[in-house]
Amino acid sequence: MPRILIADDAAFMRLRCAKLLRDHGYEVEEAENGLEAVRKYRETRPDAVLLDITMPEMDGLTALKEIRQYDASARIAMVTAMGQQSIVIEAIKNGARDFVLKPFQPERLLDSLQKLLS
């Protein structure tokens, strides 16, 4: 059963995403900011990460860079609101493998995870 780390400062987004993933057989870890996401990644070594871009304490782009520095093979998709395309491009240059626009469609999120895990 793949373990997924969800990092988002909005509790309702983590809850929505976690429920969807658990309903589809995934184990889920949660982080409410980038700093916690980096720490939890190092502790649990999840199979994939869904990383919000805008978070307190450490933003998603910085967390992406730190996780990829720790583990160059980390499988990370950025979860972003509209209007952050330039940040998405930078994230992809820094190793993100996909991005999902918020508010996400359940099928799109599941497709992104399949892509990350294949």
N, C-alpha and C positions, 0 to 999 in steps of 0.2 A: 504494500500500500504506500504510494508516494506521499512524502511529507512536504507540505507547502508552507512557506512563511509569508504571511500577509502583513505588510507594513503600511499603515495609513493612520493619520491622526484623528480621523473621523470614526468614532465608535460604531455608528450605524453602517458605515461602509465595510468595516471589518466584520461586523455581525452578518451582514447580507452576504458577503463574499464567503465567509467561513461556513455558513449554513449551506450555501450552494455546493461548496467543495465537499463538505462532509456527506451531503446527500448523494454525491457521486463517488464516494469511497475513498476520498483523500483524508490523510491526517493533516491537521492544521495547527500551526503555531502563529501567534499574533504579536505584533510590535506596534506601539503607538507613535514612534518617531524613528528617525534614521539611526540615531545613536543606539537605541534598543535593538533595532534591526541588525546592526553590525554585531552587537554582542550575542544576540540569539543565533545568528548565522554561525558564528564561531562555536557556540555551545552545541547546537543541534545538527549542523550540516544538512539542512533540508535539501530535497531534490530540486526544488525551484523556489523562486522568490517573486512575489508580486509587490512592486515597490511604488508607492505614491511619490510624486515629485515634490509637492509642497507640504512640508512637515516642520514642526518646531524642533529645536535643539540641533538637528542635523537634517538637511534636506535630502531628498531622494538621490539627487545626482552625486552628492558627496558620499552618501552611503553606498551607492553603486560602485564608485571608484574604490572605496575602502574594502568592500567585499571582494571585488575583482582583484585587488592587490593581494588580499589574503588567499583567494582561490581563483586563479585565472579561468577555471572551467565552470565557474558559477553560472547557473541558468537563471537569468533575470529578465522579467518583463516589467516595463514601466506602466503605471496606471496614471492617466493624466486627464485633466479637464481640457476642453477646447481652448485654443489660443496659446498653447504652450509648445507649438511645433518646433521652434528653434531649440528649445530645451530637449525635446525628443530627439532631434538630430544629433545634438551633443551626446545624449545618453547612448545612442546607437554607436557613435564613434568610440565611446568608452566601454562598449561591451554588452549593452542591453540587446537582447535577441528579438524583442517584440515590444509593442506598446498597445494598450487598450484604452480607449476613450471612455471617460465617465460622463454621464451615467452609463454603465456598461450593460450590454445585453448578455444574459446568462450564456447563450451559445458562443458568443464572441470570447468570453473569458475562458470557457472550457476549451475552445479551439486553440487559444493562445497557450494554455497549459499543455495540451497535446503536442503542440509544436515545440515547446520548451523541453519536454520529456522524451521526445523521439530522437 
